[in-house]
Amino acid sequence: MQQQMPKVVITDCDHGSVDIERGVAERAGYELVVANCTTEAEVIAAAQGAAAILTQYAPVTEQVLSALPALVAVGRYGVGVDTVDVDAATAHGVAVCNVPDYGTEDVSDHAIAHAVALLRGLPALDTALRRGSADLGVARPLHRFSATTFGVYGLGLIGEATARKARGLGMRVIGTDPRYAAGSSTPDGTEVVSEADLLAEADLLSLHLPLLPQTKHLINDATFAGMKPGVKIVNTCRGGVMDTAALVRALSSGIVAGAGLDVFEEEPLPLSSALLQFEQVMVTPHAAWYSEESFTELKRRAMENILNVCAGAAVPNTVNAAALAARPAGMGSHV
């Protein structure tokens, strides 16, 4: 009797073709099953017997992990793992893998594109001209880049890449991150300031934070109150980092003069969103990660990560590697 191939499941994927993932799985000797899950129950049903799953938005919770005892690894398309209960995965001895650096250049490019458009007033000018008005008043005041302080909130890989590109445009760049002390500089040369000074001094604030319990709604009414009046904001990280209702109030009051948003608390952004009433708000559909190069790299590495875990290899992109290694003897880990 022919031995059944081990199975790996893609729980959900809006990329269209999964030929890249299928090629990686087949070369490693795995059957690939592609599902379209949105709920815990659907993930459980699709992934029965699977050695590993790869997920985009589908929830991987304690309930899911308890129902899938054969599971060795969970991979996620992307950087954030907020759809995965990492603590529960660790308790079940399941490795959780991401691809933290596949889109560093792409997301930082997108952040800079939003920033440049806002700093030159392009959203409002474009909208006005389409109505037949050539009045510059809709975008005033504008300032040259060399007179602009560019603030980076979160100095990880993407934040630092964004800072580097902003410096290349001639802006003064400052940033804050709990890993660095105010008054120091990052290895790439970004001037580190306190959170209060960042908010008070930035003409444009670019957000580069993971969505964690401590960062949810980190940008809120109180935070906006500490910002320079007329500040412009770019968010290419996670929608939940910023309180949408508070942003709407800040735009209405004029504290925030413009926003470039690629991520939202509700995705896709509903047409009823109050954000769409502001001509100085430019929105894109969670597209910052995308280029043809990043697209290919993400798909390949996301699948390779989980299959390497299944093969017993150490995978650098295992977010709970340290926690798994610290588990008591006799409770196996998959790293």
N, C-alpha and C positions, 0 to 999 in steps of 0.2 A: 504493500500500500504506500502510495506516495505521501511523504510527510508534508503536512500543511505548513505553508510559509507563515512566519510571524507577521503580525498586522500593525500598521501605523495608520492613524486616522487624522485627517484634516477636518476639524469640527465645523469650520466655516471659513470662507475666503471669498472676498469680492474682487479678486484680481483677474477673474476670467480663467485663463489657462493655468493648469498646475503641471504642465509638462516638465518644468525644471525640477519640482519636488518629486514627481513620479520617477524621473531619471535617477535621482539620488537614491530614492527608496529601492528601486529595482536593482541597482548596482550593489546595494548592501544586502540584497536577498529578502526584502520586505514587500508584502502586498500593501498597496496604498488604497485606502477607502476615503472617498471624499463625501462629506455630509453637508448639511445646511442647517446647523443648529443655532437656536437662539435662547433656549431654556436649559435648565439643569437636566430635566427629564430627557430632552432630546440628546444632550451630550452623553448621558448614561446609556441610552439605547444604542447610539451609534458606535460607542467606543468599547462595548463589551468584548473582553478578550484582547484588547489592544495593548501592545507593549509601550506605546508612546502616542501622544496626541499633539497636534499642532493647532493652535487656536488664534483667531484674530480678535473677535469681540465676544464669543460665547463664554458664559461663566464657568469657571472651574472652581467649585466650592468644596467645602467639607463634605456635603452630601454627595457630590460627584466623585470625589476621591474615595470615599468609603465604599461606593458602589463599583469601583474599578480596581479590584485587588491586584490585577496583573500589571497595572501601570507602573512604569519605571521612570518615565520622563514626560514633562509637559513643556512644550515650546511655545513661544509667542512670536508672531510676526511683529517685530518692532522693538522699541526700547522699554516702554512701560509695561509693567506686569500687574496693573491694578485690577484686571479682570480675573486674576488668579489669587486664591487664598494661599499665599506662600507659607504661612505658618502651618496650615493644615497639610499642605504638601510635604513639608518637612516632617511632620508627625507621622505621616504615612511612608516616609522614606523615598519620596518622589522628588527627583531633581526638577527644578524650574529654570529654563534657559530663555534668554532673550538674545537680541542682536543689537548691542548698545551703540555701535559705531558705524553701522552701515550707511546712515543718512546724515552724518555729521556735516559734510559739505553741502548737501542738498537743503537741509533744514536751515542752516545758517545763511545760505544763499537766499532762501525764501524770506527769512527774517529781514535781511538787508534790503530785499526788493520791496517789502512792505514799508520799511523805514524810509527809504529814499522817496517812495511815492507820497508818504505822509509829509515828509519834510519839504517837498516841493509842491504840496497842495494838490496833487494830481486827482484824487477821487472827486473832490468838490469842483475843481476846474473842468474836468471831463463832463460831469453831470450838468453843470451850468451851460457849457458850450452846446451840449446836445439839446438844451432847451432854447438855444438861440442867444444866450447871454455871454458876452466876452468880458464881463466885469471881474476884475481881479479881487474884488472885495470878499468874495466867498472864501478865498484862501489866505487872506492876510491875517496876521503878519507872517512872512516867510523870512528865513535867515539862511545865510550861506553855511555850508557844512563846517567850515573852519571856526564858525562862531557857535557851534552846537556841542553840547555835552550829551554824550550817548551813554545811557546807563544800562548795565547788564545785571539782571537779577538771576543769579545762578551761574557759576563759573565752571561748569563741567565741560565736556568735550564740545558740545554745540555752543554753549555760551562763550567759551574762549574763541572758537572759530568765528563767531559773530563779532566779538570784540576786535579780533585781528582785522577783519574786513572793514569794520567801521573806522579803525585807525588808518587803514589804507585810503579811505575817502577824506582824510584830513580832520576828523572829529577828535575832540577830547573824549576819551573813553574811561569810565569808572565802573566798578562792579562791586557786588557784595556776595559773599558765600560763607557759610559757617566754617568751612575748612580753612579759611584764611583770615588773619587778623587785620582789622582796619589799620591803615598806615603802611601795610606791606604791599608787595606786588606779586602777581602770579608768575609762574615760570615763563609764561608767554609775554609778560610785561604789562598786564592790566593793573592799573592803580586800584587797590582795594580800599573801600570806604565802609563806614557803618551803614546799616539799613536806613537810618534816619537821614544821613547825608546823601545817600543815593536818591532817596525820594525827593529831597529838597533841592537837589542840584540838577537832576536829569531833565533835559529838554525833551528827550525821547527815552522811554523805558522799554527794554526788550526782555521778555520773561522766558527763562530757561530752567524751569523747576520740574521735578517729578511730582506726580499727584500722590501724596501720602496723607494720612490723617492730619499731620501737623501743617501741611501746605494747602489743604482744602480751604478755599476762600481766604487765602493769605492776603490777597488784594481785595480790600473791602472798603466800607465807608470811612473807617478810621485811617486806613492807608492812603486813600485818595486825599483826605484832609491834610496829610503831610506832604503832598506833592506840590511841585511848582505849578502855579496856575497856568493853564494853557499847555500842559504836558501832552505829549502824544505817546500812545502805548501800542506795542506790538506783542501779540501772544501766538507763539508757534509751539507751545509745549503741551499743556492740557487745559481744557476749558474750565475744569473745576478749580483751578488755582485762583481764578478770579470770580468774584460774586457778580453775576450778570446784572442783577437788579441794581447793585451799587454802581456798576459801570454806567448803566443807563442814567442814573441820577447824576453821576459826575459829568457825563456828556451834556445833560440838560442844563446843568448849572454853569458849564463852561470851565470847570476845573480841568477836564480832559478836552482838548481841542480836536483830537482825532484818534482813531484806533485802526490798526491793521490786525485782523483776527483770522486765524486759520483753524482754530479749535474752539469748541463751544461746550457748554454744559449739556446741551441736548443736540445730538448729531443724528441725521443731518439737520442743519439749522432750519427751523420751521419758518415759512413765509410770514407767519404772524409775529415773529420776533420783533420786539421793540427796537432792537439794534438797527433794523433796516430802515428806520425813519430818519437816520442821520446821514446826511450827504458826506460828512467827513469820516464815515466808517467804511472801510474796505474789507470785504469778506472773501475768503476762499475756502473750498470744501475739504479741509484736513488734507491738503495736497502738498504740504511742505516737504514731506519725506520723499516725494516722487522725482526720479529721473530714470531714464532707461537703465543707467548703470546701477543705481541704488536698488531698483526693482529686481533686477537679476540677482544681485548680491544678497538681498534680503531673503529671497525665496530659497536660494541654494543653502545659505548658512543656517537658516532656521531649521531646515530639515536635517542638515548634517549634524547640528548640535545634538538633537534628541537621539539620533541613531548612534552617534558616538557614545553617548551615555549608555545606551542599551548594550553597546559593545564593551563597556567597562573602561572606556577611556576617560581621562580627566578633561573636562570641557571648561575652558576659562570663562565662558559666558553663562555659568551656572550661578544664579543670583543667591541661592541658599546653600552654596557649597560648604561654607564654614559651619552653618548650623547642622547640616547633615553629618559632617565629619565629627561633630561634637556629640552626636547621639550616643547613648550608652552602648557598650559592647553587646553584641547579639542582636542589635536592631540595625540591620544592614542599610547602607546608604548607596546611592547610585551616582557616584561622582568618581 
